[in-house]
Amino acid sequence: MAEDYINKNSIRFIQGTPATFEILFSAGWKGNNELVLLCGGEAMRIELVEKVLYYNKEIWNLYGPTEATIWATVQLFNNENLHLMRNGAMSIGKPIANTRVFIMDANGQPCPLGVSGELWIGGEGVALEYKNLPEMTREKFIPSPDNNGRVYRTGDRVVMDQDGYLHFMNRFDHQVKVRGYRIELGEIETNINECHGLAQCVVMTVPDATGSNMLAVWFTTKEKNIDEKDFIQKCKRALALKLPDYMIPTLWMKMDSFPLLPTGR
């Protein structure tokens, strides 16, 4: 048991994604009042923080892309600052040492306080380049707005509140995060559309019982009278040959047809 191992080895710090801690809690793990939990990889919900603080010493929300050496901003949460959230998701805090952040609009200009924009990260932790990918390097690693080195364009939409705390909102592109992994929904749709007998599909993320993202697919079939359960299992087996487990939708819902706009689209 994880709890026995943690206690036996006097572990005081554990790092994981919100999904990891939810799995531990669902298995009966509670932690202890000497544990410090470091949580990152996806948005952290208020429900998880409240559960963690009931049993454990403290929890830190960590944010940052690999291109900025993993962590770029942090926020410690305790029972006195649970108000630092937006739409149920906890603040990603403020920059760590030797890190600078900029919130920029579509024209590369700084956003006013309270207006969302793309997060650019500068400082000692920013990587030099993508190996053997010069075009992507030029797109993502650009001169810093303060003329101090370079910054990394994260593609993440954030907003800063009046006290300087950052709040993650969503991605500018079509990527989503599920169980700590960045996923392109279009890639999943392309592979599902190759399943024999499938007519059309739409893949989205929906919250599970814990508030974490899970993948859901709505689909139609070329033949109406099919064994739905058998069809879904065949699709899942086909996807398992091409996609990792975390990219296979959990929730499958068959529809007779998709709703259309008056234009027919």
C-alpha atoms as an extended CHARMM CRD file, in Angstrom:
* protein
*
       265  EXT
         1         1  MET       CA              0.0000000000        0.0000000000        0.0000000000  PROA      1               0.0000000000
         2         2  ALA       CA              1.1880000000        3.4880000000       -0.8240000000  PROA      2               0.0000000000
         3         3  GLU       CA              0.3320000000        4.7320000000        2.6610000000  PROA      3               0.0000000000
         4         4  ASP       CA              2.4400000000        2.0360000000        4.3400000000  PROA      4               0.0000000000
         5         5  TYR       CA              5.3950000000        2.7530000000        2.0530000000  PROA      5               0.0000000000
         6         6  ILE       CA              5.1790000000        6.5170000000        2.6770000000  PROA      6               0.0000000000
         7         7  ASN       CA              5.0060000000        6.1310000000        6.4440000000  PROA      7               0.0000000000
         8         8  LYS       CA              7.6780000000        3.4270000000        6.6310000000  PROA      8               0.0000000000
         9         9  ASN       CA             10.1790000000        5.5280000000        4.6790000000  PROA      9               0.0000000000
        10        10  SER       CA              9.3310000000        8.8190000000        6.4260000000  PROA      10              0.0000000000
        11        11  ILE       CA              8.5290000000       10.4900000000        3.1130000000  PROA      11              0.0000000000
        12        12  ARG       CA              7.6970000000       14.1610000000        3.5550000000  PROA      12              0.0000000000
        13        13  PHE       CA              7.3210000000       15.3990000000       -0.0390000000  PROA      13              0.0000000000
        14        14  ILE       CA              5.2720000000       13.8600000000       -2.8580000000  PROA      14              0.0000000000
        15        15  GLN       CA              4.9830000000       15.2700000000       -6.3810000000  PROA      15              0.0000000000
        16        16  GLY       CA              2.2040000000       14.2640000000       -8.7620000000  PROA      16              0.0000000000
        17        17  THR       CA             -0.6310000000       15.4280000000      -10.9770000000  PROA      17              0.0000000000
        18        18  PRO       CA             -4.1030000000       16.1920000000       -9.6070000000  PROA      18              0.0000000000
        19        19  ALA       CA             -5.2850000000       12.9420000000      -11.2060000000  PROA      19              0.0000000000
        20        20  THR       CA             -2.6000000000       11.0060000000       -9.3100000000  PROA      20              0.0000000000
        21        21  PHE       CA             -3.7140000000       12.3580000000       -5.9500000000  PROA      21              0.0000000000
        22        22  GLU       CA             -7.3680000000       11.7550000000       -6.7740000000  PROA      22              0.0000000000
        23        23  ILE       CA             -6.5620000000        8.1140000000       -7.5170000000  PROA      23              0.0000000000
        24        24  LEU       CA             -4.7370000000        7.7940000000       -4.1930000000  PROA      24              0.0000000000
        25        25  PHE       CA             -7.6460000000        9.3360000000       -2.2970000000  PROA      25              0.0000000000
        26        26  SER       CA            -10.1770000000        7.1210000000       -4.0610000000  PROA      26              0.0000000000
        27        27  ALA       CA             -8.1270000000        4.0930000000       -2.9410000000  PROA      27              0.0000000000
        28        28  GLY       CA             -8.4830000000        5.1440000000        0.6870000000  PROA      28              0.0000000000
        29        29  TRP       CA             -5.1670000000        6.9720000000        1.0930000000  PROA      29              0.0000000000
        30        30  LYS       CA             -5.3270000000       10.0440000000        3.3170000000  PROA      30              0.0000000000
        31        31  GLY       CA             -1.7110000000       11.1020000000        3.7760000000  PROA      31              0.0000000000
        32        32  ASN       CA             -0.6290000000       12.6520000000        7.0620000000  PROA      32              0.0000000000
        33        33  ASN       CA             -0.1240000000       16.0300000000        8.6750000000  PROA      33              0.0000000000
        34        34  GLU       CA              3.6120000000       16.0370000000        7.9050000000  PROA      34              0.0000000000
        35        35  LEU       CA              3.2490000000       15.5730000000        4.1410000000  PROA      35              0.0000000000
        36        36  VAL       CA              3.8370000000       18.3680000000        1.6320000000  PROA      36              0.0000000000
        37        37  LEU       CA              2.1980000000       17.6960000000       -1.7380000000  PROA      37              0.0000000000
        38        38  LEU       CA              3.5770000000       19.2300000000       -4.9400000000  PROA      38              0.0000000000
        39        39  CYS       CA              0.8970000000       19.2490000000       -7.6210000000  PROA      39              0.0000000000
        40        40  GLY       CA              1.3180000000       20.0770000000      -11.3090000000  PROA      40              0.0000000000
        41        41  GLY       CA              0.7170000000       18.9680000000      -14.8660000000  PROA      41              0.0000000000
        42        42  GLU       CA             -2.9170000000       20.0690000000      -15.1160000000  PROA      42              0.0000000000
        43        43  ALA       CA             -5.3780000000       22.4840000000      -13.5370000000  PROA      43              0.0000000000
        44        44  MET       CA             -5.8490000000       21.9720000000       -9.8010000000  PROA      44              0.0000000000
        45        45  ARG       CA             -9.4410000000       22.2060000000       -8.5710000000  PROA      45              0.0000000000
        46        46  ILE       CA            -10.6250000000       23.6370000000       -5.2500000000  PROA      46              0.0000000000
        47        47  GLU       CA            -12.2120000000       20.2880000000       -4.3060000000  PROA      47              0.0000000000
        48        48  LEU       CA             -8.8340000000       18.5370000000       -4.3720000000  PROA      48              0.0000000000
        49        49  VAL       CA             -7.1240000000       21.2980000000       -2.3800000000  PROA      49              0.0000000000
        50        50  GLU       CA             -9.7470000000       21.1650000000        0.3570000000  PROA      50              0.0000000000
        51        51  LYS       CA             -9.4290000000       17.3750000000        0.5530000000  PROA      51              0.0000000000
        52        52  VAL       CA             -5.6270000000       17.5240000000        0.6950000000  PROA      52              0.0000000000
        53        53  LEU       CA             -5.5420000000       20.1960000000        3.4010000000  PROA      53              0.0000000000
        54        54  TYR       CA             -7.9300000000       18.2170000000        5.5880000000  PROA      54              0.0000000000
        55        55  TYR       CA             -5.3680000000       15.4370000000        5.9750000000  PROA      55              0.0000000000
        56        56  ASN       CA             -1.9760000000       16.8690000000        4.9890000000  PROA      56              0.0000000000
        57        57  LYS       CA              0.3730000000       19.7020000000        5.9040000000  PROA      57              0.0000000000
        58        58  GLU       CA              0.2300000000       21.7970000000        2.7210000000  PROA      58              0.0000000000
        59        59  ILE       CA             -0.0540000000       21.6790000000       -1.0540000000  PROA      59              0.0000000000
        60        60  TRP       CA              1.8060000000       23.6350000000       -3.7200000000  PROA      60              0.0000000000
        61        61  ASN       CA              0.3680000000       24.3140000000       -7.1810000000  PROA      61              0.0000000000
        62        62  LEU       CA              3.1960000000       24.1430000000       -9.7430000000  PROA      62              0.0000000000
        63        63  TYR       CA              2.9470000000       25.4500000000      -13.3040000000  PROA      63              0.0000000000
        64        64  GLY       CA              5.3820000000       25.4530000000      -16.1710000000  PROA      64              0.0000000000
        65        65  PRO       CA              6.1510000000       23.9050000000      -19.5550000000  PROA      65              0.0000000000
        66        66  THR       CA              9.1110000000       21.6610000000      -20.3080000000  PROA      66              0.0000000000
        67        67  GLU       CA             10.5850000000       24.4850000000      -22.4080000000  PROA      67              0.0000000000
        68        68  ALA       CA             10.9520000000       26.5640000000      -19.2300000000  PROA      68              0.0000000000
        69        69  THR       CA             12.6120000000       23.6980000000      -17.3080000000  PROA      69              0.0000000000
        70        70  ILE       CA              9.3090000000       22.3620000000      -15.9840000000  PROA      70              0.0000000000
        71        71  TRP       CA              8.2900000000       24.8290000000      -13.2610000000  PROA      71              0.0000000000
        72        72  ALA       CA              7.9600000000       28.5810000000      -13.7980000000  PROA      72              0.0000000000
        73        73  THR       CA              5.3240000000       29.7070000000      -11.2600000000  PROA      73              0.0000000000
        74        74  VAL       CA              4.2400000000       28.2950000000       -7.8990000000  PROA      74              0.0000000000
        75        75  GLN       CA              1.6170000000       28.9070000000       -5.2460000000  PROA      75              0.0000000000
        76        76  LEU       CA              1.3780000000       27.5080000000       -1.7370000000  PROA      76              0.0000000000
        77        77  PHE       CA             -2.1540000000       26.8240000000       -0.5430000000  PROA      77              0.0000000000
        78        78  ASN       CA             -3.4240000000       26.6150000000        3.0050000000  PROA      78              0.0000000000
        79        79  ASN       CA             -6.8070000000       27.1810000000        4.6280000000  PROA      79              0.0000000000
        80        80  GLU       CA             -6.2470000000       30.9460000000        4.6290000000  PROA      80              0.0000000000
        81        81  ASN       CA             -5.8480000000       31.5690000000        0.8900000000  PROA      81              0.0000000000
        82        82  LEU       CA             -8.3880000000       29.2970000000       -0.7730000000  PROA      82              0.0000000000
        83        83  HSD       CA             -9.9250000000       32.4250000000       -2.3220000000  PROA      83              0.0000000000
        84        84  LEU       CA             -7.0800000000       32.4480000000       -4.8700000000  PROA      84              0.0000000000
        85        85  MET       CA             -9.0580000000       30.6520000000       -7.5470000000  PROA      85              0.0000000000
        86        86  ARG       CA            -11.0340000000       31.3460000000      -10.7110000000  PROA      86              0.0000000000
        87        87  ASN       CA            -13.9510000000       29.2070000000      -11.8910000000  PROA      87              0.0000000000
        88        88  GLY       CA            -13.0140000000       26.5340000000       -9.3690000000  PROA      88              0.0000000000
        89        89  ALA       CA             -9.3710000000       26.2690000000      -10.5180000000  PROA      89              0.0000000000
        90        90  MET       CA             -6.6200000000       27.3860000000       -8.1660000000  PROA      90              0.0000000000
        91        91  SER       CA             -4.1920000000       30.1790000000       -9.0390000000  PROA      91              0.0000000000
        92        92  ILE       CA             -0.8550000000       29.1430000000      -10.5440000000  PROA      92              0.0000000000
        93        93  GLY       CA              0.7200000000       31.8080000000       -8.3580000000  PROA      93              0.0000000000
        94        94  LYS       CA              3.7190000000       33.9800000000       -9.1280000000  PROA      94              0.0000000000
        95        95  PRO       CA              7.0660000000       33.4230000000      -10.9020000000  PROA      95              0.0000000000
        96        96  ILE       CA              9.8270000000       31.4970000000       -9.1600000000  PROA      96              0.0000000000
        97        97  ALA       CA             13.3060000000       32.9890000000       -8.7060000000  PROA      97              0.0000000000
        98        98  ASN       CA             15.1300000000       34.0550000000      -11.8940000000  PROA      98              0.0000000000
        99        99  THR       CA             11.9020000000       33.8300000000      -13.9030000000  PROA      99              0.0000000000
       100       100  ARG       CA              9.9900000000       36.6330000000      -15.6230000000  PROA      100             0.0000000000
       101       101  VAL       CA              6.4610000000       36.4140000000      -17.0260000000  PROA      101             0.0000000000
       102       102  PHE       CA              4.6100000000       38.5740000000      -19.5540000000  PROA      102             0.0000000000
       103       103  ILE       CA              0.9400000000       38.4960000000      -20.5590000000  PROA      103             0.0000000000
       104       104  MET       CA              0.7300000000       39.5880000000      -24.1870000000  PROA      104             0.0000000000
       105       105  ASP       CA             -2.0820000000       40.2250000000      -26.6620000000  PROA      105             0.0000000000
       106       106  ALA       CA             -2.3190000000       39.0230000000      -30.2750000000  PROA      106             0.0000000000
       107       107  ASN       CA             -0.2030000000       41.9880000000      -31.4100000000  PROA      107             0.0000000000
       108       108  GLY       CA              2.6050000000       41.2640000000      -28.9910000000  PROA      108             0.0000000000
       109       109  GLN       CA              1.6610000000       44.1030000000      -26.6670000000  PROA      109             0.0000000000
       110       110  PRO       CA              1.2860000000       43.8310000000      -22.8690000000  PROA      110             0.0000000000
       111       111  CYS       CA             -2.2690000000       43.1630000000      -21.6800000000  PROA      111             0.0000000000
       112       112  PRO       CA             -3.7700000000       45.5090000000      -19.0860000000  PROA      112             0.0000000000
       113       113  LEU       CA             -4.2950000000       44.1220000000      -15.6090000000  PROA      113             0.0000000000
       114       114  GLY       CA             -7.2980000000       41.8160000000      -15.5580000000  PROA      114             0.0000000000
       115       115  VAL       CA             -7.2510000000       41.2030000000      -19.3310000000  PROA      115             0.0000000000
       116       116  SER       CA             -6.2800000000       37.7180000000      -20.4760000000  PROA      116             0.0000000000
       117       117  GLY       CA             -3.5160000000       37.0420000000      -22.9530000000  PROA      117             0.0000000000
       118       118  GLU       CA             -0.7750000000       34.5960000000      -23.8700000000  PROA      118             0.0000000000
       119       119  LEU       CA              1.7970000000       33.8330000000      -21.2000000000  PROA      119             0.0000000000
       120       120  TRP       CA              5.4110000000       34.4140000000      -22.2560000000  PROA      120             0.0000000000
       121       121  ILE       CA              8.1440000000       33.1290000000      -19.9340000000  PROA      121             0.0000000000
       122       122  GLY       CA             11.6650000000       34.5100000000      -19.6770000000  PROA      122             0.0000000000
       123       123  GLY       CA             14.5910000000       33.9470000000      -17.3540000000  PROA      123             0.0000000000
       124       124  GLU       CA             17.3300000000       31.4790000000      -16.5490000000  PROA      124             0.0000000000
       125       125  GLY       CA             15.1300000000       28.4120000000      -16.9610000000  PROA      125             0.0000000000
       126       126  VAL       CA             14.1110000000       29.0020000000      -20.5900000000  PROA      126             0.0000000000
       127       127  ALA       CA             15.5280000000       26.4390000000      -23.0290000000  PROA      127             0.0000000000
       128       128  LEU       CA             17.7450000000       27.4240000000      -25.9370000000  PROA      128             0.0000000000
       129       129  GLU       CA             15.8810000000       25.7280000000      -28.7760000000  PROA      129             0.0000000000
       130       130  TYR       CA             14.0510000000       22.6920000000      -30.1010000000  PROA      130             0.0000000000
       131       131  LYS       CA             16.6880000000       20.2680000000      -31.3490000000  PROA      131             0.0000000000
       132       132  ASN       CA             16.6900000000       20.0430000000      -35.1630000000  PROA      132             0.0000000000
       133       133  LEU       CA             13.4780000000       22.1130000000      -35.3950000000  PROA      133             0.0000000000
       134       134  PRO       CA             14.6030000000       25.6050000000      -36.4480000000  PROA      134             0.0000000000
       135       135  GLU       CA             11.1930000000       26.8060000000      -37.6520000000  PROA      135             0.0000000000
       136       136  MET       CA              9.4540000000       25.8630000000      -34.4170000000  PROA      136             0.0000000000
       137       137  THR       CA             12.3100000000       27.4100000000      -32.4550000000  PROA      137             0.0000000000
       138       138  ARG       CA             11.8880000000       30.7350000000      -34.2760000000  PROA      138             0.0000000000
       139       139  GLU       CA              8.1400000000       30.6500000000      -33.6470000000  PROA      139             0.0000000000
       140       140  LYS       CA              8.2500000000       29.8220000000      -29.9350000000  PROA      140             0.0000000000
       141       141  PHE       CA             11.5320000000       31.3510000000      -28.6970000000  PROA      141             0.0000000000
       142       142  ILE       CA             11.5170000000       35.0670000000      -29.4150000000  PROA      142             0.0000000000
       143       143  PRO       CA             13.2240000000       38.2570000000      -28.1210000000  PROA      143             0.0000000000
       144       144  SER       CA             11.9920000000       39.3220000000      -24.7080000000  PROA      144             0.0000000000
       145       145  PRO       CA              9.7210000000       42.3840000000      -24.5200000000  PROA      145             0.0000000000
       146       146  ASP       CA             12.1020000000       43.8850000000      -21.9520000000  PROA      146             0.0000000000
       147       147  ASN       CA             15.1250000000       43.3360000000      -24.2490000000  PROA      147             0.0000000000
       148       148  ASN       CA             16.6000000000       40.8900000000      -21.7380000000  PROA      148             0.0000000000
       149       149  GLY       CA             17.3270000000       37.6460000000      -23.5590000000  PROA      149             0.0000000000
       150       150  ARG       CA             14.5650000000       35.5050000000      -24.9920000000  PROA      150             0.0000000000
       151       151  VAL       CA             11.1500000000       34.3090000000      -23.8950000000  PROA      151             0.0000000000
       152       152  TYR       CA              9.1430000000       31.1910000000      -24.5760000000  PROA      152             0.0000000000
       153       153  ARG       CA              5.6140000000       31.6120000000      -25.9130000000  PROA      153             0.0000000000
       154       154  THR       CA              3.5980000000       29.0450000000      -23.9820000000  PROA      154             0.0000000000
       155       155  GLY       CA              0.3390000000       29.1210000000      -25.9430000000  PROA      155             0.0000000000
       156       156  ASP       CA             -1.4580000000       29.2690000000      -22.5800000000  PROA      156             0.0000000000
       157       157  ARG       CA             -4.0990000000       31.9150000000      -21.9150000000  PROA      157             0.0000000000
       158       158  VAL       CA             -3.7420000000       33.4460000000      -18.4580000000  PROA      158             0.0000000000
       159       159  VAL       CA             -4.9180000000       36.4970000000      -16.5510000000  PROA      159             0.0000000000
       160       160  MET       CA             -3.3140000000       38.3500000000      -13.6520000000  PROA      160             0.0000000000
       161       161  ASP       CA             -5.4440000000       39.6040000000      -10.7720000000  PROA      161             0.0000000000
       162       162  GLN       CA             -4.9340000000       42.8740000000       -8.9120000000  PROA      162             0.0000000000
       163       163  ASP       CA             -2.5960000000       41.2270000000       -6.4060000000  PROA      163             0.0000000000
       164       164  GLY       CA             -0.2910000000       39.8310000000       -9.0900000000  PROA      164             0.0000000000
       165       165  TYR       CA             -1.4750000000       36.2150000000       -8.9620000000  PROA      165             0.0000000000
       166       166  LEU       CA             -1.6950000000       34.3700000000      -12.2720000000  PROA      166             0.0000000000
       167       167  HSD       CA             -4.7290000000       32.3010000000      -13.2620000000  PROA      167             0.0000000000
       168       168  PHE       CA             -4.6190000000       29.7410000000      -16.0730000000  PROA      168             0.0000000000
       169       169  MET       CA             -7.6910000000       29.8450000000      -18.3430000000  PROA      169             0.0000000000
       170       170  ASN       CA             -7.1470000000       27.6210000000      -21.4000000000  PROA      170             0.0000000000
       171       171  ARG       CA             -4.9620000000       26.9250000000      -24.4220000000  PROA      171             0.0000000000
       172       172  PHE       CA             -4.9040000000       29.1540000000      -27.4930000000  PROA      172             0.0000000000
       173       173  ASP       CA             -4.5260000000       26.1610000000      -29.7730000000  PROA      173             0.0000000000
       174       174  HSD       CA             -6.5810000000       22.9850000000      -29.7770000000  PROA      174             0.0000000000
       175       175  GLN       CA             -4.5030000000       21.2060000000      -27.1660000000  PROA      175             0.0000000000
       176       176  VAL       CA             -6.0460000000       20.1030000000      -23.8930000000  PROA      176             0.0000000000
       177       177  LYS       CA             -4.5260000000       18.4820000000      -20.8350000000  PROA      177             0.0000000000
       178       178  VAL       CA             -5.7450000000       15.1210000000      -19.5930000000  PROA      178             0.0000000000
       179       179  ARG       CA             -3.9760000000       13.3390000000      -16.7160000000  PROA      179             0.0000000000
       180       180  GLY       CA             -1.0390000000       15.6930000000      -17.1540000000  PROA      180             0.0000000000
       181       181  TYR       CA             -0.5840000000       15.0030000000      -20.8880000000  PROA      181             0.0000000000
       182       182  ARG       CA             -1.0250000000       17.5730000000      -23.6590000000  PROA      182             0.0000000000
       183       183  ILE       CA             -3.3930000000       16.1560000000      -26.2470000000  PROA      183             0.0000000000
       184       184  GLU       CA             -4.5190000000       17.3030000000      -29.6900000000  PROA      184             0.0000000000
       185       185  LEU       CA             -8.2390000000       16.5220000000      -29.9560000000  PROA      185             0.0000000000
       186       186  GLY       CA             -8.0420000000       16.6100000000      -33.7500000000  PROA      186             0.0000000000
       187       187  GLU       CA             -5.5570000000       13.7260000000      -33.7600000000  PROA      187             0.0000000000
       188       188  ILE       CA             -7.9700000000       11.5850000000      -31.7570000000  PROA      188             0.0000000000
       189       189  GLU       CA            -10.8950000000       12.4670000000      -34.0360000000  PROA      189             0.0000000000
       190       190  THR       CA             -8.8450000000       11.5420000000      -37.1100000000  PROA      190             0.0000000000
       191       191  ASN       CA             -8.0960000000        8.0900000000      -35.7280000000  PROA      191             0.0000000000
       192       192  ILE       CA            -11.6660000000        7.4650000000      -34.5600000000  PROA      192             0.0000000000
       193       193  ASN       CA            -12.9950000000        8.4250000000      -37.9850000000  PROA      193             0.0000000000
       194       194  GLU       CA            -10.9450000000        5.5440000000      -39.4020000000  PROA      194             0.0000000000
       195       195  CYS       CA            -12.9500000000        3.0060000000      -37.3630000000  PROA      195             0.0000000000
       196       196  HSD       CA            -14.9960000000        0.7720000000      -39.6610000000  PROA      196             0.0000000000
       197       197  GLY       CA            -18.6570000000        1.7630000000      -39.7200000000  PROA      197             0.0000000000
       198       198  LEU       CA            -18.2360000000        5.1630000000      -38.0650000000  PROA      198             0.0000000000
       199       199  ALA       CA            -19.7900000000        8.1310000000      -39.8550000000  PROA      199             0.0000000000
       200       200  GLN       CA            -18.8340000000       11.1820000000      -37.8220000000  PROA      200             0.0000000000
       201       201  CYS       CA            -17.4170000000       12.0670000000      -34.4210000000  PROA      201             0.0000000000
       202       202  VAL       CA            -16.5820000000       14.9660000000      -32.1100000000  PROA      202             0.0000000000
       203       203  VAL       CA            -14.0880000000       14.6450000000      -29.2480000000  PROA      203             0.0000000000
       204       204  MET       CA            -14.1170000000       16.9980000000      -26.2670000000  PROA      204             0.0000000000
       205       205  THR       CA            -13.0460000000       17.0770000000      -22.6380000000  PROA      205             0.0000000000
       206       206  VAL       CA            -15.6200000000       16.9260000000      -19.8550000000  PROA      206             0.0000000000
       207       207  PRO       CA            -15.1070000000       16.9790000000      -16.0750000000  PROA      207             0.0000000000
       208       208  ASP       CA            -15.2180000000       13.6780000000      -14.2440000000  PROA      208             0.0000000000
       209       209  ALA       CA            -16.5280000000       13.2230000000      -10.6910000000  PROA      209             0.0000000000
       210       210  THR       CA            -13.4110000000       14.8870000000       -9.2680000000  PROA      210             0.0000000000
       211       211  GLY       CA            -13.4350000000       17.8580000000      -11.6560000000  PROA      211             0.0000000000
       212       212  SER       CA            -10.4480000000       16.5650000000      -13.6690000000  PROA      212             0.0000000000
       213       213  ASN       CA            -10.5650000000       16.4100000000      -17.4700000000  PROA      213             0.0000000000
       214       214  MET       CA            -11.5390000000       13.2030000000      -19.2090000000  PROA      214             0.0000000000
       215       215  LEU       CA            -12.0070000000       12.5610000000      -22.9200000000  PROA      215             0.0000000000
       216       216  ALA       CA            -15.5000000000       12.0770000000      -24.3320000000  PROA      216             0.0000000000
       217       217  VAL       CA            -16.5930000000       11.2980000000      -27.8860000000  PROA      217             0.0000000000
       218       218  TRP       CA            -19.9750000000       11.7860000000      -29.5260000000  PROA      218             0.0000000000
       219       219  PHE       CA            -20.3850000000        9.7420000000      -32.6860000000  PROA      219             0.0000000000
       220       220  THR       CA            -22.7700000000        8.6000000000      -35.3940000000  PROA      220             0.0000000000
       221       221  THR       CA            -22.5980000000        5.3570000000      -37.3690000000  PROA      221             0.0000000000
       222       222  LYS       CA            -23.2210000000        4.5450000000      -41.0060000000  PROA      222             0.0000000000
       223       223  GLU       CA            -25.7570000000        1.8860000000      -40.0130000000  PROA      223             0.0000000000
       224       224  LYS       CA            -28.3850000000        2.7450000000      -37.4300000000  PROA      224             0.0000000000
       225       225  ASN       CA            -29.1330000000       -0.7320000000      -36.1050000000  PROA      225             0.0000000000
       226       226  ILE       CA            -25.8530000000       -1.8340000000      -34.5330000000  PROA      226             0.0000000000
       227       227  ASP       CA            -24.7680000000       -3.3980000000      -31.2710000000  PROA      227             0.0000000000
       228       228  GLU       CA            -23.5640000000       -0.1720000000      -29.6440000000  PROA      228             0.0000000000
       229       229  LYS       CA            -21.5070000000       -1.8260000000      -26.9080000000  PROA      229             0.0000000000
       230       230  ASP       CA            -19.7660000000       -4.1340000000      -29.3540000000  PROA      230             0.0000000000
       231       231  PHE       CA            -19.1020000000       -1.2560000000      -31.7650000000  PROA      231             0.0000000000
       232       232  ILE       CA            -17.4620000000        0.8560000000      -29.0540000000  PROA      232             0.0000000000
       233       233  GLN       CA            -15.2640000000       -2.0330000000      -27.9190000000  PROA      233             0.0000000000
       234       234  LYS       CA            -14.0720000000       -2.6010000000      -31.4950000000  PROA      234             0.0000000000
       235       235  CYS       CA            -13.2560000000        1.0990000000      -31.8480000000  PROA      235             0.0000000000
       236       236  LYS       CA            -11.3030000000        1.0810000000      -28.5880000000  PROA      236             0.0000000000
       237       237  ARG       CA             -9.3020000000       -1.9610000000      -29.6550000000  PROA      237             0.0000000000
       238       238  ALA       CA             -8.4800000000       -0.3080000000      -32.9780000000  PROA      238             0.0000000000
       239       239  LEU       CA             -7.4110000000        2.9050000000      -31.2440000000  PROA      239             0.0000000000
       240       240  ALA       CA             -5.2170000000        0.9840000000      -28.7890000000  PROA      240             0.0000000000
       241       241  LEU       CA             -3.0600000000       -0.1000000000      -31.7350000000  PROA      241             0.0000000000
       242       242  LYS       CA             -2.3710000000        3.5220000000      -32.7060000000  PROA      242             0.0000000000
       243       243  LEU       CA             -2.7660000000        5.7200000000      -29.6460000000  PROA      243             0.0000000000
       244       244  PRO       CA             -1.5200000000        5.6400000000      -26.0450000000  PROA      244             0.0000000000
       245       245  ASP       CA             -4.0520000000        4.7690000000      -23.3540000000  PROA      245             0.0000000000
       246       246  TYR       CA             -4.4930000000        8.3710000000      -22.1730000000  PROA      246             0.0000000000
       247       247  MET       CA             -5.6640000000        9.4160000000      -25.6700000000  PROA      247             0.0000000000
       248       248  ILE       CA             -8.5090000000        6.8790000000      -25.8420000000  PROA      248             0.0000000000
       249       249  PRO       CA            -11.8150000000        8.4840000000      -24.7860000000  PROA      249             0.0000000000
       250       250  THR       CA            -13.4020000000        7.2400000000      -21.5820000000  PROA      250             0.0000000000
       251       251  LEU       CA            -16.9660000000        8.2930000000      -22.3590000000  PROA      251             0.0000000000
       252       252  TRP       CA            -18.6290000000        7.2180000000      -25.6510000000  PROA      252             0.0000000000
       253       253  MET       CA            -22.0690000000        8.4760000000      -26.6660000000  PROA      253             0.0000000000
       254       254  LYS       CA            -23.8890000000        7.4290000000      -29.8240000000  PROA      254             0.0000000000
       255       255  MET       CA            -26.1340000000        9.9790000000      -31.5140000000  PROA      255             0.0000000000
       256       256  ASP       CA            -28.6750000000        9.6200000000      -34.2940000000  PROA      256             0.0000000000
       257       257  SER       CA            -27.3420000000       12.8030000000      -35.8920000000  PROA      257             0.0000000000
       258       258  PHE       CA            -25.4330000000       15.9410000000      -35.0080000000  PROA      258             0.0000000000
       259       259  PRO       CA            -27.3500000000       19.2280000000      -34.6460000000  PROA      259             0.0000000000
       260       260  LEU       CA            -26.8040000000       21.5820000000      -37.5830000000  PROA      260             0.0000000000
       261       261  LEU       CA            -26.8900000000       25.3360000000      -38.1060000000  PROA      261             0.0000000000
       262       262  PRO       CA            -29.5720000000       26.7750000000      -40.4290000000  PROA      262             0.0000000000
       263       263  THR       CA            -26.8870000000       26.8200000000      -43.1400000000  PROA      263             0.0000000000
       264       264  GLY       CA            -26.5940000000       23.0510000000      -42.8650000000  PROA      264             0.0000000000
       265       265  ARG       CA            -23.1370000000       23.0790000000      -41.2870000000  PROA      265             0.0000000000
